[in-house]
Amino acid sequence: MNNPAQPQRELQYFILACCVLCPMALWGLDKPLALWLHVYTPGLRPFFEAFTNAADKIYTTLFYSADLGGVPIGFVALLVLFLLGRFVLGAPKPGVFLLIGLVLLNSGVATNLLKIYFQRPRPDAFLLHGMVGAGFGQATTRDYSFPSSHTTLYFSLLFPLAWQFPKYRWPLLVLPMLITVGRLVLELHFLGDVLASIGLVGMLTWLFSRLPFITPRPPFRLRRYKPVE
């Protein structure tokens, strides 16, 4: 029998791992990895640039350009999928579509606020001018690095699905993982930036998944008293 608490426990371990690895990257791995990628991966940049541009074009169309009554068509589609799954098809986990919308909206706001607060320069600025420590508060423009908006965005779209349906976890995570690797190869983000984004998405997924209309709770039942023979 499947343990219903197992997915929650796995998600908590995942968040904890990101919380441990992110500071290690910020103060120990980011600079040497950025230098290594700068030297050894220039041939991969055209692929990742084209891949990211194609993904961005689809996302922009769904969640910005096309709308119904002023609401982006992507959010309308998530709501329709939830309603169909919940009231028509009887799908096992229709709340995941509302979960995606909540994580997507809130992770975007949180990422922008964190960028403004930490003001970390991008790797290209580090490669040209260097930076002290983790680089917080050292950006000279509003083009901030920490955390990664692209990593937050694409993990927000697919991580809740991957978590709710572990059988399809790795195929669902191929797109956000490729986008994340591309941010490193294109010298737009450090490793610590993308780890912070993934941890943020994991945390928001865990928080919003606890809402009753996302993950319904079984009804409370009193145990029947059995007299001792």
C-alpha positions as CSV (number, residue, x, y, z in Angstrom):
1,M,0.0,0.0,0.0
2,N,1.3,3.5,-0.9
3,N,2.0,5.7,2.1
4,P,0.1,9.0,1.5
5,A,2.7,10.9,3.5
6,Q,5.6,9.7,1.3
7,P,5.3,12.4,-1.4
8,Q,5.2,15.2,1.3
9,R,8.3,13.7,3.0
10,E,10.2,13.5,-0.3
11,L,9.3,17.1,-1.1
12,Q,10.5,18.2,2.3
13,Y,13.8,16.4,1.8
14,F,14.2,18.0,-1.6
15,I,13.7,21.5,-0.1
16,L,16.2,20.7,2.6
17,A,18.8,19.6,0.1
18,C,18.4,22.9,-1.9
19,C,18.7,24.9,1.4
20,V,22.0,23.1,2.1
21,L,23.5,23.1,-1.4
22,C,22.6,26.7,-2.2
23,P,24.9,28.4,0.4
24,M,27.7,25.9,-0.5
25,A,27.4,27.1,-4.1
26,L,27.1,30.8,-3.3
27,W,30.4,30.9,-1.3
28,G,32.4,28.0,-2.7
29,L,31.3,26.7,-6.1
30,D,29.9,29.6,-8.1
31,K,33.1,31.3,-9.1
32,P,35.2,28.2,-10.2
33,L,32.2,26.7,-12.0
34,A,31.6,30.0,-13.9
35,L,35.2,30.1,-14.9
36,W,35.2,26.4,-16.0
37,L,32.0,26.9,-18.1
38,H,33.5,30.1,-19.7
39,V,36.5,28.1,-20.9
40,Y,35.0,24.7,-21.9
41,T,31.4,25.2,-23.0
42,P,31.3,28.0,-25.6
43,G,30.3,25.5,-28.3
44,L,27.1,24.7,-26.4
45,R,25.9,28.3,-26.3
46,P,24.1,28.4,-29.7
47,F,22.0,25.3,-28.8
48,F,20.9,26.6,-25.4
49,E,20.2,30.1,-26.7
50,A,18.0,28.7,-29.5
51,F,16.3,26.2,-27.1
52,T,15.6,28.9,-24.5
53,N,14.3,31.4,-27.1
54,A,11.9,28.7,-28.5
55,A,10.6,27.9,-25.0
56,D,10.2,31.6,-24.1
57,K,8.2,32.2,-27.3
58,I,5.7,29.5,-26.4
59,Y,5.4,30.7,-22.8
60,T,5.0,34.3,-23.7
61,T,2.2,33.4,-26.1
62,L,0.3,31.4,-23.5
63,F,0.8,33.6,-20.5
64,Y,1.2,37.1,-21.9
65,S,0.2,37.7,-25.5
66,A,-2.9,35.6,-25.9
67,D,-5.7,36.3,-23.4
68,L,-9.4,35.7,-22.9
69,G,-11.1,38.8,-21.4
70,G,-7.8,40.1,-20.2
71,V,-6.7,36.9,-18.5
72,P,-3.8,35.1,-20.1
73,I,-4.9,32.0,-21.9
74,G,-2.5,29.8,-20.0
75,F,-4.1,30.6,-16.7
76,V,-7.6,30.1,-18.2
77,A,-6.4,26.7,-19.5
78,L,-5.2,25.7,-16.0
79,L,-8.6,26.6,-14.5
80,V,-10.5,24.7,-17.2
81,L,-8.3,21.6,-16.7
82,F,-9.0,21.7,-13.0
83,L,-12.8,22.1,-13.5
84,L,-12.9,19.3,-16.1
85,G,-10.8,17.0,-13.9
86,R,-12.7,17.7,-10.7
87,F,-16.3,17.8,-11.9
88,V,-16.5,16.0,-15.2
89,L,-13.7,13.4,-15.6
90,G,-13.2,12.5,-11.9
91,A,-9.4,12.7,-12.3
92,P,-7.4,11.6,-9.3
93,K,-5.4,14.8,-8.8
94,P,-7.1,17.7,-10.6
95,G,-5.9,20.2,-7.9
96,V,-2.4,20.1,-9.5
97,F,-3.5,22.6,-12.2
98,L,-4.5,25.1,-9.5
99,L,-1.3,24.3,-7.8
100,I,0.7,25.2,-10.9
101,G,-1.1,28.5,-11.2
102,L,-0.5,29.5,-7.6
103,V,3.2,28.5,-7.7
104,L,3.7,30.3,-11.0
105,L,2.2,33.6,-9.8
106,N,3.8,33.6,-6.4
107,S,7.2,32.4,-7.4
108,G,7.5,35.1,-10.0
109,V,6.7,37.8,-7.5
110,A,9.1,36.3,-4.9
111,T,11.9,36.1,-7.5
112,N,11.7,39.7,-8.5
113,L,11.6,40.9,-4.9
114,L,14.7,38.7,-4.1
115,K,16.5,40.1,-7.1
116,I,16.0,43.7,-6.0
117,Y,17.0,42.8,-2.4
118,F,20.2,40.9,-3.1
119,Q,21.4,42.8,-6.2
120,R,23.9,40.2,-7.3
121,P,25.7,40.7,-10.6
122,R,25.6,38.2,-13.4
123,P,28.5,35.9,-14.2
124,D,29.6,38.0,-17.2
125,A,30.2,40.9,-14.8
126,F,32.2,38.7,-12.5
127,L,34.3,37.4,-15.3
128,L,35.1,40.9,-16.4
129,H,35.5,42.8,-13.1
130,G,35.4,40.2,-10.4
131,M,33.3,40.3,-7.2
132,V,33.8,39.9,-3.5
133,G,32.3,37.0,-1.6
134,A,28.9,35.9,-2.9
135,G,28.5,39.3,-4.7
136,F,25.3,40.4,-2.9
137,G,24.8,44.2,-3.2
138,Q,27.5,44.6,-5.9
139,A,25.4,44.8,-9.1
140,T,26.0,48.1,-10.9
141,T,22.8,47.8,-13.0
142,R,19.3,46.5,-12.5
143,D,20.2,43.3,-14.4
144,Y,20.4,41.1,-11.3
145,S,21.4,37.4,-11.1
146,F,20.0,36.0,-7.9
147,P,17.7,34.0,-8.2
148,S,17.1,32.9,-11.8
149,S,13.8,34.0,-13.3
150,H,13.9,31.4,-16.0
151,T,14.6,28.5,-13.7
152,T,11.8,29.7,-11.4
153,L,9.4,30.0,-14.3
154,Y,9.9,26.6,-16.0
155,F,10.2,24.7,-12.7
156,S,6.9,26.4,-11.5
157,L,5.2,25.1,-14.7
158,L,6.3,21.5,-14.4
159,F,7.6,20.7,-11.0
160,P,4.2,20.4,-9.3
161,L,3.2,17.9,-12.0
162,A,6.4,16.0,-11.6
163,W,5.8,15.8,-7.9
164,Q,2.2,14.7,-8.1
165,F,2.9,12.1,-10.7
166,P,6.2,10.5,-9.8
167,K,5.9,7.9,-12.6
168,Y,6.4,10.7,-15.1
169,R,8.8,12.7,-13.0
170,W,11.9,12.7,-15.1
171,P,10.3,13.2,-18.5
172,L,8.4,16.2,-17.1
173,L,11.6,17.7,-15.6
174,V,13.6,17.5,-18.9
175,L,12.5,21.0,-20.0
176,P,13.2,22.9,-16.8
177,M,16.5,21.1,-16.3
178,L,17.7,22.0,-19.8
179,I,16.6,25.6,-19.3
180,T,18.5,25.6,-16.0
181,V,21.7,24.2,-17.5
182,G,21.4,26.7,-20.3
183,R,21.4,29.6,-17.8
184,L,24.8,28.4,-16.6
185,V,26.3,27.8,-20.0
186,L,25.1,31.2,-21.3
187,E,26.8,32.9,-18.4
188,L,23.6,34.5,-17.2
189,H,23.4,32.8,-13.8
190,F,25.6,31.1,-11.2
191,L,24.8,27.7,-9.7
192,G,23.7,29.2,-6.5
193,D,21.1,31.3,-8.4
194,V,19.4,28.3,-10.0
195,L,19.5,26.2,-6.8
196,A,17.8,29.1,-4.9
197,S,15.1,29.2,-7.6
198,I,14.5,25.4,-7.5
199,G,14.3,25.5,-3.7
200,L,11.8,28.4,-3.9
201,V,9.6,26.5,-6.2
202,G,9.8,23.4,-4.0
203,M,8.8,25.4,-0.9
204,L,5.9,27.1,-2.6
205,T,4.7,23.7,-4.0
206,W,4.8,22.2,-0.5
207,L,3.0,25.2,1.0
208,F,0.2,25.5,-1.5
209,S,-0.3,21.7,-1.8
210,R,-1.5,21.7,1.8
211,L,-4.6,23.8,0.8
212,P,-7.8,21.6,1.0
213,F,-9.0,22.4,-2.5
214,I,-5.5,21.4,-3.9
215,T,-5.1,18.2,-1.9
216,P,-8.5,17.1,-0.3
217,R,-8.2,15.7,3.2
218,P,-10.0,12.5,4.1
219,P,-13.1,13.1,6.3
220,F,-12.5,12.8,10.0
221,R,-14.0,9.7,11.6
222,L,-14.2,8.7,15.2
223,R,-13.0,5.2,16.0
224,R,-15.6,2.8,17.2
225,Y,-15.2,1.8,20.8
226,K,-14.6,-2.0,21.1
227,P,-15.2,-3.4,24.6
228,V,-12.5,-5.6,26.0
229,E,-13.6,-9.2,26.2
